[in-house]
Amino acid sequence: MTDDDHPLPDHTGDPNGDPTHQLVEGVLHDLWTIVNKLAKVRPTKPERYRVAVFGSARIKPGEPLYDEVKELTRTLSELGCDIVSGGGPGLMQAANEGSQLGDPEDQRASIGVTIALPFEKGANPFVEQLYTHESFYTRLHQFVRLSHAFVVFGGGVGTTLESLLVWQLLQVRHLENVPFIMVGDMWRELVGWSKKHMLTSTPPLANAADLELPACVDTPAQALELLRPHIASFQEAAPGGQAR
């Protein structure tokens, strides 16, 4: 293969016509083309239903919300689900801890998808399968690729980023038939704010149906009830119709 097989694009934005600059831009263009093609390849269907849990890193063990998340994921693990979290402290740790508590025979996976940051201490001790990313972009992508459902608890900017990505992927049908459950008043108020400002402007800034995509609930128990039929449907379709 020669250089003529992949001619470099005409980089009129480079005033000096630097060939090295052109080469780097051409390579980056080719790289993104490959990444986009790989993104269309569906991963092998996992054996178990996977639920991603998003939430604050600041909630401490023993606090009510920590215990509620831990109980939810314990129950999900008992139902045969893998649990996916950001792998860090707070509600991420609660999710992974509950996963282990519900799986004493170690048949399910407690997954952590972490980001390498100078002020983070690494994965929490309840992560069994660890994936570490240097970039938020690739980390968010793996969350989506790994998970069949998303449950969002109270959190800050990072939790909001993760949630809005899932919301938009549902909006544009890159994700379909995927539960997206937001637990608590802060998310109900966010959805309400979206409806107020996006639907009442002229012209409207969003379709009303798209703002109904998040299922807003008050408690983890309500989130669990929304997940149960999806889990059952997945397990019935598994080879042999295995429940777990």
N, C-alpha and C positions, 0 to 999 in steps of 0.2 A: 504494500500500500504506500502510495506517495503522498506528498503534501497536496498534490492537485486533487486527491480524492476528497479532501475536506478543506476547500478554499476558505480563507479567513474572511469574515464579513467586512464590509466597507465601514470603517470606524471614522466617520466624518467628524465625530466629536473629539477626536484626538488631534489637536492643532499641529503637533510636531510629526505626526505620522510615524511614531516610534514603533519599529517592528516588534520589540519585546512587549510593549504595551498591547499591541494588536494580538500577539500570540497568547498572552495571558487572558485577554478578553475572549478570544476564540475558544480556548480550553474551558473557561468557565461556562460559556454558552453551551458547549458540548456536554459538560458535566450536568448542567441543569436539565438538558434534554434527556439524559440517561435517568436522572432522578425522577423526572416526571413519568417516564415510561415504567420504571420500577414501581412507582406508586400505584399503577393500575393492576399490578399483579396481586391477586388476593392470596393472603397467607393460608396455609393448610388449616382447615377447620379444627379448632381445638376440641378435645374430648369433653370439656366441661364449660358450662356457662360462666362468663366472667363479668363481674360487676366492678366498675371503677368508682372509687369514692374520692371526692374532692373536698377539701376543707382546710381550716386554719392550722398552721404550724404552732400556734401560740397557746392552744388549749392544753392544760396540764392533766396528767393522769389523776383520777379521782374527782375531777370536775364533772358535773352532771352530763354535759354534752359528750365528753370523752367516753363516759360509761355507756351512753346511749348508742354511740357509733360502734363501740366494741360489741355491744349486745346484738346490734343489727347484723354485723358481719359474722359474728359467731353463728347466728341463725342461718345466714346465707351459706356459710361453710357446711353446716349440718345438712342443708338442702342439696349439697353437692356442687356448690359454686367455688370457683377461684375468685380471689379478691385482688384488685389492682389499686395501688395507691401511689402517691408521689414518693414514698419510701422514707420520708423524713419524720420529724417529731410531730407532736400535737395530734390532730385528728387522723393524720396519715398513719401514725403509730397505732392509734386506737383501732383503725381498720385492719391493720396487719395482725395486731394482737388478737382481735376477735376471730380472725381467720384461723389462727393457730389453735385457739381454744375450742373451736368447733370441729377440729380435725385431729383428734388425738392419735389416729392411726396414720397420719401424714399421707393422705391420699389426694388432697387438694393442694393448690399452690397459693402461697402468700407472696404476691409480686410487688416489687418496688421499682419505680421508674424515677430515678433521681437526676438532679442537675448538679454539676460540679461548680460550687461557688466557694469563694475563699472563707466565708463566714459560716458555712454549713459544716456539721461534724460528720457527715456521712449518713449511711442508712441506719434506720432504727433496728433494734435487735430482733424484731419479729419478721423481718423480710427473709424469705427463703430463696426466691429467684430475683436477682438484682440486675438491673440495666442502668448504666450510668451514661448520661449525655453531657456533652460540652455545650450544647446549644438548646435553647428553649424550643426552637423550631422542630428539631428532630424529636425532642421529648414529647411535645404535644402530638406529633404525628404517631408516635408509638402508643400513646394512650388510646388514640382512636383505633389503631390497628388491632390492639389487644382486646378491646372491650366490647361486650354486647349490650351493656346498659351503664348509665351514669347517674350517680346519686350525689347531689351537691349539698353540703352543709355550710354553715357560716364560715366566712373567710375574707381575706383581703384582696389585694390586687391580683396575686397569682391565681387564687381560686376563681376570681372573676374572669381572668383571661382564659382559663381552661373552660369555664362554662360557656362563655360567649363563642368560643371556637366550635364547641359541640352544637350550640344553637344554630350557628350559621350553616354548618355542614348538614344539619337537618333541613334547614330552610331551602338549600339548593339541591337537596335530594342526593347528596354524596353519602349520607347515612339515611337509612329507611328502616322503619319498624324497630327503632332503637329507643327504649325508655330513657327519658331525660327528666329526672325528678329533682326538684329543688325543695329543700326542707327548711322551713322557718320563715319568719316575717320579713327578713331583709330581702329575700329573693322574691317573695310575693310583692313587696313594694317596688322592687326593680322592674318586675313585669308590669305592674300598674303604671309606673313612670313611663315605661316604653309605650304603653297603649295611649296614655295621656298625650305624650308629645309627638309620637309618630303617626297616630291615626287622626288627630284633630287638626293637623296643619293642612294647608291647601297648596299643592296637592298632598295627599297622605304620603308619608315617607316609608311606609311598610304595608304589607298585606295583613289584614286582620287575622287570617288563618296562621300566619307565621308567628304571631305573638301568642298563639295558643299552644305552641309546640312544647314549652316547658310545662310539666305537671307540678303545680305548686301544692305542697302538703304541709301539715303542721308538725307531724311527728314521724320518727323513723318507722313506727309500726304501720303508718299509712303508706309509707314508701314500700315497705315489705309486701303489703297486700297488692300494690300495683305491679310488683316484680313477679309475684308467684305464677301468674298465667304464662308469662314469657319464659320463665325457667322450665315450667312443665312442658310447654310446647317444644322447647329446644331438646329436652331430655327424651321426649316421646319420639322425636325424629332421629335420635342417635341410634347407631347400630344396635339392634336387639332391644331398642326401646328402654334402655337402662335409665332408671330414675336417678341414679347417682353414680 
